[in-house]
Amino acid sequence: MSALLDRFLRYVKINTRSDEEVTDRTPTTEIQWDLARLLEQELKDLGMQNVHLNEKCFLTAALPSNSSKDIWCG
């Protein structure tokens, strides 16, 4: 199997369903945090930049450019 498929299958096996009883925090389960931390480490291992997991479990990262050209997309 390809590395991408292996990774995907590992992710979908993690039960990240929300806890309907919890309304005062995001995310609602510790397992959701576990997945976020797993993804955070994998992004770092892949060479992503500015990888950040915040207190609400939002994960962001920047993909470094593979071009030396100065391109503006704004």
N, C-alpha and C positions, 0 to 999 in steps of 0.2 A: 504494500500500500504506500501511497505517497505520504510525505511528511505532513502536507496540508490536510489530507483526509484523516490521518491519525490524530492530528491536533483537534480537528472538528469533532471527531467521535469522542475524544476525551472531554470536550466541553459539554456536549449534549447529554452525557451521562451524569452530570452534576445537577442535582435537583435544586434549582434556584427559584422555585415557586415562592411567592410572597406569603407571609403569614397574615391571614385576614383579620386576626385578632389584634394585631399590632398597628396602631394608627399614629403613634407619637414619634416614630423615627424612620429614617430612610438610610439604608435598606432595612427591611423588616426581619431578616434572618442573618445569622452569622455565616451561613453557607454562601450567601450572596457576596459577603466580604471576601470569603475564601476564593471565589472565582475571580473577583476583581484583583486580588493580590497575585493570583496565578497569572492573569493576563498582564498585569503590571510588570512582573518579572520577565515574561516572555517578550514583551515589547522592548525592554531593556536589552535582553539577550540578542534580539534581532537588530539592534543598533539604532532604535528610534531615539529621538532627542526630546528633551523637556518632558519626560514621562512623569505624570503627576496624578496621584489618587487623592481626591479631597475628602473632607469629613462627611460628605453626603454620598460617597462611593462613586463619584463621577471620575472616570479615567480618561485622561487626554494624553496625546503624544504628538510629536511632529516628525514627519518623514523627511530626512535630509535630502536635499537636491542631489541628483546624479548628473547635473549639468553645470558647466563652469560659466554658462551664459548668464548675463544679468537680465532676467525676464521679469517684467512687471505685469501682473494679472489683475490690476485693480480698476 
